[in-house]
Amino acid sequence: MFAFLHGRESQWPADELARRTRGLGMTPEEHDKKWEKVTYQAGLDSMEKMIAKTKEEGNIALIKEHSAHLFDAQFLSSGLGVPSFEAPRPALVDHRFDVVDSKEAEVKLPIPNPTLLPDRILASSLPVIMIRHPVFTYPSYERAASVYTTTVFDLEFTVMTSYKWSRIMYDFYRSYYEKTDPEGKMKDWPIVVDGDRLVEDTKGQMKKFCDIARLDESDIQYSWEVAGLGTDEKALISFLRTIKESTGVIKGPVKKWTEEWDEKVAQRMKEAVESAMDDYNYLLARCI
């Protein structure tokens, strides 16, 4: 995530990166110094080492990422049909830090890999896609990203809120399984979870999830102690506050988002939500 957003290999165009830097209250020099060691390669290596450690402890690694962060700038701009914003495509080497058995075979995908991740990582991952109606997620993103001075009129909002990337990943995995799983063992993958259903029927949704993923439902924790935010980054705090300061699955009415902004913002939000409905409904129809 941070390599995409801030590192020297950031996939944002220069003007977007400059806006985000100003939003953080940093000079370009301060920004570059803070993120100089953040690269895609460092992120991949760290993730593989974390997976290896998790395996050694007898656990399963759960890796959460925004789907847009899996792609390069050229793919994103062409996918949205917006003016091209090209950035050098990061070069990644799979050091296989997560491989326990040195004899593990190399993986060559039978279909094109649309992401920046190595083929082997994609093939060995079990994909779970989270969605929620854009009438809720779009204003939520706007509120959280406002610390970067992001608005609904910025490229960041268009890229980060689109369900197109999740749909692309769903279709990728379905095509992959159709070619590699003739017995249909992966017929229920990727798992798509709707956030609204999860809130309204938490245990029912988790039972379905555990049945498909072959996990023990009794290990699910439905309440927890309040956790500290663990960061002084105002941007991260904005995104993490709700989940970190919660004690269970959050329920509650959402205020009408149109009352929060002026007419121009409300109209742009309305247009964005409407344009997202095709991808959202496509994924919703495939939810557990």
Secondary structure, 3 states (H helix, E strand, C coil): CHHHHCCCCCCCCHHHHHHHHHHCCCCHHHHHHHHCCCCHHHHHHHHHHHHHHHHHCCCCCCCCCCHHHHCCHHHHHHHHCCCCCCCCCCCCCCCCCCCCCCCCCCCCCCCCCCCCCCHHHHHHCCCEEEECCHHHHHHHHHHHHHHHCCCCCCHHHHHHHCCHHHHHHHHHHHHHHHHHCCCCCCCCCCEEEEHHHHHHCHHHHHHHHHHHHCCCHHHCCCECCCCCCCCCCHHHHHHHHHHHCCCECCCCCCCCHHHCCCHHHHHHHHHHHHHHHHHHHHHHCCEC
